[in-house]
Amino acid sequence: MLANWNKMYDTSKTIIFVVDTQNSEQFLASQAEFSILMSNNSLIETPILLLFNKTDGVISPDMSYLMDMFEVDEHMSERSNFE
């Protein structure tokens, strides 16, 4: 599905990007895809929600690490439509 995501952007009114915090092996791949999403100029007006899922799992994720990795503070300051 990754290859087709950008084809769905034109019809999307909102984007919810979910990161599985219990799957640390996918963090870098998720971060790379999220970076591509956030750099897409056609999505400047589209509301985007970054959701860290399973934060209450058996292995507690380091949320400050994830927040830094996904540049949450930067996106929050640059976009009014980012949560």
Secondary structure as UniProt FT lines:
FT   HELIX           2..4
FT   HELIX           5..8
FT   HELIX           9..11
FT   STRAND          15..20
FT   TURN            21..22
FT   HELIX           24..26
FT   HELIX           27..38
FT   HELIX           41..43
FT   TURN            44..45
FT   STRAND          48..53
FT   TURN            55..56
FT   HELIX           63..69
FT   TURN            70..71
FT   HELIX           72..78
FT   TURN            80..81
//
